Amino acid sequence: MRRFIQKKSKEHPSWVTPYVKEYAGLFLLIIILSLLSAGCAAAMMYTAGALISKAALRPENILMIYVPIVLVRTFGFGKGVIQYAERLLSHSTILKVLGRMRVRMYQTIEPHVLTVRRSISTGRVLGLLAEDIERLQNLYLRALLPLCSSILIFGVGIVALGMYDVKFALLLGCFVGFLAFIIPCIALFSTMKRRQEWKDRRSRSYQELTDAVLGLTDWVMSGQSRLFIEKFKRTQQASARINHYLRRYDWRLNWFVYSLSGLVIICMTLWAGTFAEAGKLDVVWIAAFGLIAFPLMDTLLRTSNAIMELPEYRRSIERIKQMEQDANMVAQEMKYQVTADEIKPFDNMASVMLELQEVGFRYPDTKEWAVRQVNLQIPQGKKVAILGRSGSGKSTLLQLIQGSILSSEGSVLINGVTAQANQNRLFSFLNQSPYLFDTSVANNIRLACPDADDKQIHQVIQMVGLDRLIDSLPQGIHTSMQEAGSRFSGGERQRIALARVLLQDRPIVLLDEPTVGLDPITEKKLIDTILDLLKDRSLVWVTHHLTGLEQMDEIIFMEDGFVKMRGSHQTLMANERYRNLYELDHFSYLL
Ligand SMILES: Nc1ncnc2c1ncn2[C@@H]1O[C@H](COP(=O)(O)OP(=O)(O)OP(=O)(O)O)[C@@H](O)[C@H]1O
């Protein structure tokens, strides 16, 4: 458990403790509710036991039976209501925690999106992380909270029993502790290797399948699809065998633990019997002591599931942390260490001057320059397009502008300050495949600005022209993405990402081929919307297409890292090469 709680440092805070601290009050309330619910169940059985015993005697007064009947009903009713309240509260709290985690993940990756994209495919990374983060809800719901409640119930139960008989309480405490806590730990360690192997195989085969689906056409074209299917089947069968073994093991373990828990009930009844014989306990309470053990053991034995699942949660946390570190590391590797003098946040966000002076960049351990001698001035509101063949240096130039990598020579300045120093406040980014999370439409847009209210969300939705579509969804902006996701086309997904950018309200927007994969008409409409909505912002747009270039202030052609041709659309039209390219691209668009 310490491994879950402790692994943190100032730079990499834990993915569990900050949220537990932040919602400590709610967590405490959930634990109290779960204790009350277990208490009601125990009290119900206890009074039911007393009632049965009393009813077997000849009561002097009908009230002797009637009071326990009312109590049994009250506790029975209370258990259901409190348990329901506990579930509602715990799910609502966990959803709040998950929301915070998603925003944190987005904010970690978003500033480095240009550099991270090089080594890790962003959409897939975010997908994986969303899955892992979702799994963490079970860490709270099925592990941390039940474990806390069980430990408390265990402690309170033993202390209460100790008030009658210390020796028996200690003996029973050891036995129950062994059943509820020690046996699951032993079982976990003895099967750890196999569990790990099963998880590894499963994720490997998932990766293989994803790869195969992505490259389906190539498999079919090469006539090797049968080969792949057979190999995949073999992997699946091997992991099914391990899974079968583990399920049988878990089933036997549960059977063993629950059988032994029967012993606890027998011990309690026998102890209450001898206690009554010695005249220390009224005989009617014998059954009560026997029955109270049922609900308490049931709650305690749930810890075994929680303990068995701990490694799974640990791996999820490790993967998330790893990704967080990778994202920072990839960016740091090429990053410039900003000196304190350079971190001068400037206030005038409405007028930002971006300037590249003789900028050059060489990737570590390479001889070739990826970008060389680039000069560029982008005053607020200027629109610049960067074109060039694959490998000509466009993305590297975009990263230099964003400040996520440091120029090897020359400088990138924003209002005279290094871009990197103000990176998080200056740039928005729109790429080829914006990721939509499995949460509501509103939350997907709000990701870029967690404080935005519903009114602002509606406003940006209207601006990007999605209001009719979103209003037609069953719950409008609160419709879950899972329900709505399939209804969004590529262009509409880009519009949602554009709504995020609008909400972010940053002076410079970097566009990395956001229209790739769209049909020409949708592409043209999207470009018009982007240029219209972002008219006050500076734009740096990496593209392979010449559609929409008429509206740009400057077009830059990159070749082998150098700027080979530049100018406005009108001036470049005088250049035969540009005119040919434009006509070719425009002709294909008209087709
Ligand atoms: N991380 C890296 N390490 C070493 N070389 C790199 C790295 N990233 C890019 N390069 C090289 O730098 C040059 C410019 O690459 P860059 O990605 O900027 O080109 P691009 O025009 O954006 O290409 P594309 O259109 O395919 O994205 C290429 O020769 C590329 O191989």
The ligand as a MOL file (V3000), in Angstrom:
LIG
                    3D

  0  0  0     0  0            999 V3000
M  V30 BEGIN CTAB
M  V30 COUNTS 31 33 0 0 0
M  V30 BEGIN ATOM
M  V30 1 N 13.9790 13.2670 -33.3170 0
M  V30 2 C 14.7350 13.3560 -34.4020 0
M  V30 3 N 16.0040 12.9240 -34.3760 0
M  V30 4 C 16.8030 13.0260 -35.4550 0
M  V30 5 N 16.3910 13.5450 -36.6360 0
M  V30 6 C 15.1330 13.9850 -36.7340 0
M  V30 7 C 14.2360 13.9140 -35.6290 0
M  V30 8 N 13.0630 14.4220 -36.0240 0
M  V30 9 C 13.2070 14.7930 -37.3070 0
M  V30 10 N 14.4360 14.5430 -37.7340 0
M  V30 11 C 14.9810 14.8340 -39.0680 0
M  V30 12 O 14.9210 16.2300 -39.2750 0
M  V30 13 C 14.5560 16.5320 -40.6070 0
M  V30 14 C 13.3120 17.4290 -40.6140 0
M  V30 15 O 12.2350 16.6750 -40.0750 0
M  V30 16 P 10.7960 17.2970 -39.8600 0
M  V30 17 O 10.0020 16.3080 -39.1410 0
M  V30 18 O 10.9190 18.6460 -39.3030 0
M  V30 19 O 10.2570 17.3790 -41.3680 0
M  V30 20 P 8.7670 17.6540 -41.8590 0
M  V30 21 O 8.8940 18.5460 -43.0320 0
M  V30 22 O 7.9280 18.1120 -40.7600 0
M  V30 23 O 8.3070 16.2120 -42.3280 0
M  V30 24 P 6.8080 15.6240 -42.3510 0
M  V30 25 O 6.0370 16.4690 -43.3220 0
M  V30 26 O 6.9900 14.2250 -42.8280 0
M  V30 27 O 6.2970 15.7130 -40.9560 0
M  V30 28 C 14.3130 15.1920 -41.2790 0
M  V30 29 O 15.4770 14.8910 -42.0330 0
M  V30 30 C 14.1260 14.2100 -40.1560 0
M  V30 31 O 14.6030 12.9410 -40.4950 0
M  V30 END ATOM
M  V30 BEGIN BOND
M  V30 1 1 1 2
M  V30 2 1 2 3
M  V30 3 2 2 7
M  V30 4 2 3 4
M  V30 5 1 4 5
M  V30 6 2 5 6
M  V30 7 1 6 7
M  V30 8 1 6 10
M  V30 9 1 7 8
M  V30 10 2 8 9
M  V30 11 1 9 10
M  V30 12 1 10 11
M  V30 13 1 11 12
M  V30 14 1 11 30
M  V30 15 1 12 13
M  V30 16 1 13 14
M  V30 17 1 13 28
M  V30 18 1 14 15
M  V30 19 1 15 16
M  V30 20 2 16 17
M  V30 21 1 16 18
M  V30 22 1 16 19
M  V30 23 1 19 20
M  V30 24 2 20 21
M  V30 25 1 20 22
M  V30 26 1 20 23
M  V30 27 1 23 24
M  V30 28 2 24 25
M  V30 29 1 24 26
M  V30 30 1 24 27
M  V30 31 1 28 29
M  V30 32 1 28 30
M  V30 33 1 30 31
M  V30 END BOND
M  V30 END CTAB
M  END
